[in-house]
Amino acid sequence: MTATYLDSDIQEILRQTEPELKALSGHVVLMTGAHGFLGTYFTALFAAFNRENRKQPIRLIGVDNHITSRRPEDFKTDLPGTRFIEHDVIQPLQVPETVDYCIHAAGIASPYYYRKYPLQTLEVATLGAKNLLLFSRNHPLKGFLYFSSSEIYGDPDPKHVPTPESYRGNVASIGPRACYDESKRLGETLCMIFHEQDGVPTKIVRPFNIYGPGMKETDYRVLPNFASRIKSGKPLRIYGTGRQTRTFCYVTDAITGFIKTLVQGGPGQAYNIGNPKPEVSMLDLAQTITEALGRPIPIDQVEYPDSYPADEPQRRCPDIGKATLQLGYAPQVSLKDGLRRFMDWALTHYRGE
Ligand SMILES: NC(=O)c1ccc[n+]([C@@H]2O[C@H](COP(=O)([O-])OP(=O)(O)OC[C@H]3O[C@@H](n4cnc5c(N)ncnc54)[C@H](O)[C@@H]3O)[C@@H](O)[C@H]2O)c1
């Protein structure tokens, strides 16, 4: 069975979220997308908490339909306080328990897969969200966390980079990325409707490029792509000019931000979660990987492949002032340190293309 997270990372998140995990203790959390990259980290975190808190565990009901995840048999089933349901959240969901918190992390997040499954991408973010919000109306919910995306900002006007939550976006409704961007936007609208009309305590997170151990080699987002090429001894492929920028947030900082938002975030509020420093071009990213690994990595600049949706945002960098002020969120892991942790894991577990 592949290790899909680092125990040291889980210990780090436990330390950073102690008061929030105490607030979740003794409650039931329903989480969709439980077998995805981020869902796996949440699951491991709650299981680690439960090992030390057997009397008041966080009881997790994990839901996934495995459309893009590892296979169900690749996951441990005997985690303390946890059970899994195979279910497509586009269909209504029933569970016998009274649920206290909901996390809607199911989604199709990689451009490769949302091009392959455009309708499922749109439906999980919208119909999936609506089903969970309808479900939530019948439970005395303390928090509903909706996973939106930084992609809702589209290709931001450079005047609005770093991008605050108040920026309204520059998104094409019929472009090749619309199934993802527009459905996440509509998912946010659904959250606001259920918050205003039914009092569901919805909190929205907009993650900015999260990475870390556990990302599948066939995820096809930039860092798994790079790690797979390094493993196979091939040069890194950089699409286009390589000058498009991103920021990268290591998974321990991201999960810390998500847990803080779930517990402390204001109902009806949206929060950017990411690491604004440094904003790097793809060429800079390749250079930082070279430094993190301590050896030169060759680069190949190529045309965008057909499988990659056009209209790539030119810049992406969060303004995290709101999360810092309201939640005390402050990313700790530098890009070089995070890349070292991810690459060590990936070069051990990936097979190479
Ligand atoms: N990781 C990031 O950098 C990032 C950035 C922005 C937004 N997000 C959002 O965060 C969430 C989690 O991201 P991730 O990186 O863990 O993605 P992931 O692809 O690793 O995991 C998503 C999981 O959702 C499951 N899923 C998809 N459709 C489903 C359905 N209809 N019913 C049940 N399960 C379904 C998939 O099988 C997968 O296990 C997603 O909603 C994604 O859009 C992630």
The ligand as a Gaussian input file, in Angstrom:
#p B3LYP/6-31G(d) Opt

LIG

0 1
 N       -5.253000      20.807000      -4.665000
 C       -5.393000      22.047000      -5.110000
 O       -4.408000      22.748000      -5.387000
 C       -6.761000      22.675000      -5.251000
 C       -6.827000      24.002000      -5.688000
 C       -8.077000      24.589000      -5.825000
 C       -9.221000      23.879000      -5.505000
 N       -9.119000      22.594000      -5.077000
 C      -10.379000      21.890000      -4.764000
 O      -10.217000      21.162000      -3.566000
 C      -10.920000      19.919000      -3.636000
 C       -9.974000      18.770000      -3.350000
 O       -8.876000      18.840000      -4.255000
 P       -7.815000      17.661000      -4.393000
 O       -6.534000      18.288000      -4.832000
 O       -7.836000      16.795000      -3.189000
 O       -8.434000      16.888000      -5.655000
 P       -8.414000      15.312000      -5.963000
 O       -8.770000      15.181000      -7.399000
 O       -7.153000      14.684000      -5.493000
 O       -9.609000      14.751000      -5.058000
 C      -10.948000      14.955000      -5.329000
 C      -11.724000      13.693000      -4.989000
 O      -13.119000      13.910000      -5.299000
 C      -13.640000      12.688000      -5.811000
 N      -14.842000      12.991000      -6.592000
 C      -14.942000      13.665000      -7.760000
 N      -16.232000      13.715000      -8.183000
 C      -16.963000      13.058000      -7.239000
 C      -18.369000      12.766000      -7.095000
 N      -19.254000      13.152000      -8.022000
 N      -18.777000      12.081000      -5.996000
 C      -17.876000      11.680000      -5.044000
 N      -16.549000      11.913000      -5.136000
 C      -16.091000      12.594000      -6.223000
 C      -12.495000      12.118000      -6.660000
 O      -12.640000      10.725000      -6.870000
 C      -11.278000      12.453000      -5.788000
 O      -10.968000      11.410000      -4.888000
 C      -11.546000      19.865000      -5.034000
 O      -12.889000      20.283000      -4.970000
 C      -10.723000      20.854000      -5.825000
 O      -11.471000      21.408000      -6.900000
 C       -7.920000      21.984000      -4.938000

